[in-house]
Amino acid sequence: MAHLKLKIELNKGKHGISLDKLEKVVQEMRRFLDSLGDDIELAEPKAWIGADFTNGSMGFASEYPFEVGPTKLVQFNETIIELARSDFPQSIQRSTANKFFQLAEILESEETAEIAVFDETNRPVSLQISQNTAVLARRIRVFPFRESLGSVQGKIHSLYKESKPHPYFTLRELSTSNLIRCQYEADVYPEIIRALSAIDQVIHVRGNIITDTRERSIDHVKVREIKLAEPFGYEDVERFFGAS
């Protein structure tokens, strides 16, 4: 078992940091980690604590205080590494990635911040971010999209019924474990409630799929129809294999 930890060092080579900047960094770090904790399905996504404070150049670590398995550790670390490269990981919501890039935007124009994640032996994997990390990410998102009619299958991860301009839910796709943003109209809301009323309910979502042609991944779905998957029992197995 291991702990999730993200360390950041600011104002390297300088003494101290302005309280205004420190407040913004801590606020954006907390918002990002809370959102990421929800995306990767931590038991208590808002339980992050501050640790390992250093003087001189301002440095500290945000640590998840509960042990996690190796799969969760790898998922967390790989997500941070992709974000530091200005990528938008498919395993998290775009809004979560944007919170990370908002953190990078706090840095001064010529400033570089050192960040690090830690493997199962607590060995650091060092990375760097700057304002350019966010600028490049914004540019990467400006490319052609393709729209087609199709369907995806998965389980509802979270619901944002008050979101503007479109309410949406995120679907954890069964085949990839990616989170897919699904925008819906009022007429399909009853089916969403039905799906949420059953634990681990699998649904089929049909509609207009907006594909990111550069990344070859689904950007979002404009939902037309939702169907709840029927449970698969022992009788179905017998029929499939022709048992009498």
N, C-alpha and C positions, 0 to 999 in steps of 0.2 A: 504494500500500500504506500501511497505517497501524498504529498500536499501540493496544491496548485499555488504558484507564486509568480508574480510579475514585479520585477524591480525596475526603478527608473532613477537616473541621476541627471540633475539639471545644473546649469551654470558651472559646468566643469572648468576648473582652474580659477574660479572666482570665489569670493567670500560671500556666503549667504544668498538670499533670494528675497525679493520684495514680497510682502505679505499678500498683496493683491494677486500677484502671479501664483503664489503658492496656493491660495484659496481656489483659484480657477483650475489649477492642475488637479488638486484633490477632488474637486467637484466633478470634473470631467472623467477622471479615473474611476470614481465611484459609479457614475452613471453608466460608463462602458462596462465595467465588471458586473454590475447588477444585471444588465441586459444580456451579457454573454453567459452569465450563470444560468439565466432562464433558458437561453437557446440550447445550451449543452445539457440541460436538465439536471442541474445540481439540486440536491435535496433542500438546501437553504440558500438560494441564489444571492441573497443580500447580506450574507454573514461575513463579508470580507473584513479583515482587520489590517491595521498598519503595523509594520515590524521593520527591524534592521535599519534604523535611522542612522545616517552618517552626517558628520559635521563638515564645514568647509563648503565644498560643492554639495548642494542639497541632494540627498539620496534617501530613498526609502523603498520598502517592498510592500505590496498589497498581497496578503496571503489568505487563502481559504482555510479556516481553522480545522476542518474535518478531513479525514483521510479519504482518498478516492482510489479507484482501481487504475491499473496501468492504461487501459483504453481511454478513460476520461483524461488522464494526464497527457497522453499523446494528442488527443483531440484539442485540448486547450493550448498546448505548446505550438502545434502546427497552425492553429488559427492565428495566434499572435505573430508567428513568423510570416505567414501570408500577408497579414495586414501591414507589417513593417515593410513589405515589398510593394505596397500600394495595390495589392490584389483585394478582390471582394470574395471571401470564401463562400462557397455554396452551402456550407453546413450551418451558417448563421444568417440572421435577417440582415437586409441591407441597412436598416436603421441602426443595428448594432455596430456594423462596420463604420458607419458615418460618425458614431460617437467616438470611435478610436481616432478617426481623422480630425475630428473637432479638437481632440486632445493635442494632436500634432500642430494644429493651427495656432495654438496658444504660444508656441515657441517664437522667438524673435527671428527676423529674416535670415540672419547668418548663423543661427544657433543650431547645434546638434545635441540631441539628448541620447544618452546611453540607456537602453533597456535590456532586460535579460529575462529569460524563462529558465526553468531548472528541470533536469531529467530526474529519473528515479533515484539516482545516487546524490542528488542535490548539486550536481555539476551545472554551472551556468552555460547557457547558449546566448552569447552576446549579440545584440542588434543595435541599429541606430535609426532614429527617426528625426525628421525636421519638418519645416513647413512644406518643403517640396514633396514629402511623403503624401500629404493631403492633396497638393496641387496635381500631382501625377495621377492619383486615384480618380480625381474628378474628370481628368481628360480621358482616362481609360473607359469611363462610363458613357462617353459620347460616341456612340457608334451605331450602325443600323440594327434594327430589330426586325424580325420576321414574325408575322401573325398567321396562325393556322388553327383549324378546328381539331380538337383531340381530347384526350382524357388522361388523368393521373390518378394514382391509387395511393392511399396512405391513411394516416390518423391525424385528427385535428390536434395541433400542438398548443395554439393559443388563439384567442378571439379578441378582435378590436372593433367592437360594434359602434363606438363613438368616433372612430377615425374619420378625418376629413381629407380630401373630398369624397373618399369612398370607404365604407366599412369593409373590413377584410378579416380573414383568418389565415393562420399559417398552417400548412400541411406538412407533416413529416412523411416524405415519400418512402414507401416500403422498399423499393428497389435500390435506392441510393442513400437513404437516411438524410437527404438534403431537406432544408426548409423551403417551401414554396409559398409565396404570397398569393392568396386567392381573393380577389375582389368580388363582392357579391351584391345582389339587389335584394330588396325586402321580400320578394316572393320565395326565395330559397331559405330564409331565416328559420322557418319551422323545422326544416331538415337538419340544419346545423344544431338546433337544440336537441333534436332526437339523437343525433350522433353523440353529443356531449353527455347525454343521460346514461349511456352505456360505457362501461370501462373498456378501453382498448378497441372501440368500434372502428372497423375499417370502412372507409367510404370511397366511392368512385366519383371523381369530380370531372364533369364534362363542360367544355366551353372553349373560348378563344385563348389559345396558348401563345404568349409572347415570348419568343425565343431570342436569346442573346447569341447572334450568329458568330461573334468572335470567340466567345467562351464555349459555344455549343452547349448551352445550358438554358433552363427555363428561367426567365426573369419574373414573370407573374402570369396568373390565369384570370381571365374575365369569366366568372362562373355563370353558366347557363342552367346547369342541372346537377343535383347531388343525389346519389343513390347509396343506400346503406348496403354493405356487403352482407350476404346471408352467412350464418355460421356454418362451418364445415365439420360434419360429425362422422362417426364411425360408419353409419349407414351409407354415407357418400363414398367412403373408401371401398366398401363392399361392392357398391354398384360400379365403381370405376374399374375394379379388377374382375368384375363378373362373378362375384361369389354368390352362391345360392343359399 
